Amino acid sequence: MSRDAAPKKRSVRISGHETSITLEEPFWQALRDIAEEQRVSVNQLMSDIDKDREGNLSSALRVYILQYFQEKSAQQTF
């Protein structure tokens, strides 16, 4: 496993609460890219995802990222 694929734990503030989230670096980068594209902070993006999630936040973030890029890819093929 490359170093970039190793999970990284980060402390973040979501909806006013401190929490730790563990994600692999490519997912952290994807969150930064999506947040920049949507003109929101990464913490705001994570708060929005957190409001609609079921289960584990790290998993919800990964699923959101996957769905985001799948939808973006589908839009570009038309």
C-alpha positions as CSV (number, residue, x, y, z in Angstrom):
1,M,0.0,0.0,0.0
2,S,1.4,3.4,-0.9
3,R,1.8,6.1,1.7
4,D,-0.9,8.1,0.0
5,A,-3.4,5.2,0.5
6,A,-2.6,4.9,4.2
7,P,-5.5,6.2,6.4
8,K,-4.9,9.6,8.0
9,K,-6.8,10.7,11.1
10,R,-7.7,14.4,11.3
11,S,-9.6,16.5,13.9
12,V,-12.4,18.5,12.4
13,R,-15.2,20.7,13.6
14,I,-18.6,19.6,12.2
15,S,-21.8,21.4,13.1
16,G,-19.9,22.9,16.0
17,H,-18.6,19.7,17.4
18,E,-15.0,18.4,17.4
19,T,-14.5,15.0,16.0
20,S,-11.9,12.8,14.4
21,I,-12.2,11.4,10.9
22,T,-10.0,8.8,9.3
23,L,-9.7,8.8,5.5
24,E,-7.1,7.9,3.0
25,E,-5.3,11.0,1.5
26,P,-7.0,10.7,-1.9
27,F,-10.4,11.1,-0.2
28,W,-9.1,14.1,1.8
29,Q,-8.0,15.6,-1.5
30,A,-11.3,14.8,-3.2
31,L,-13.1,16.6,-0.3
32,R,-10.9,19.7,-0.8
33,D,-11.6,19.6,-4.6
34,I,-15.3,19.3,-4.2
35,A,-15.5,22.0,-1.5
36,E,-13.5,24.3,-3.7
37,E,-15.8,23.6,-6.7
38,Q,-18.9,24.3,-4.5
39,R,-17.2,27.3,-2.9
40,V,-17.6,26.1,0.6
41,S,-15.2,25.1,3.3
42,V,-14.3,21.4,3.7
43,N,-15.8,21.5,7.2
44,Q,-19.1,23.0,5.7
45,L,-19.1,20.2,3.1
46,M,-18.6,17.6,5.8
47,S,-21.4,19.1,7.9
48,D,-23.8,19.0,4.9
49,I,-22.9,15.3,4.3
50,D,-23.2,14.6,8.1
51,K,-26.8,15.9,8.1
52,D,-28.0,13.3,5.6
53,R,-25.8,10.3,6.6
54,E,-26.8,7.0,7.9
55,G,-24.1,5.1,9.9
56,N,-20.4,5.9,10.0
57,L,-19.3,9.4,8.9
58,S,-16.1,8.2,7.3
59,S,-18.1,5.8,5.2
60,A,-20.7,8.4,4.4
61,L,-17.9,10.7,3.1
62,R,-16.4,8.0,0.9
63,V,-19.8,7.2,-0.6
64,Y,-20.6,10.9,-1.2
65,I,-17.3,11.4,-3.0
66,L,-17.8,8.3,-5.1
67,Q,-21.4,9.4,-6.0
68,Y,-20.2,12.9,-6.7
69,F,-17.6,11.9,-9.2
70,Q,-19.9,9.2,-10.8
71,E,-22.6,11.8,-11.4
72,K,-20.0,14.3,-12.7
73,S,-18.6,11.7,-15.1
74,A,-22.1,10.8,-16.3
75,Q,-22.9,14.4,-17.0
76,Q,-19.7,14.8,-19.1
77,T,-20.5,11.8,-21.3
78,F,-23.5,13.5,-22.8
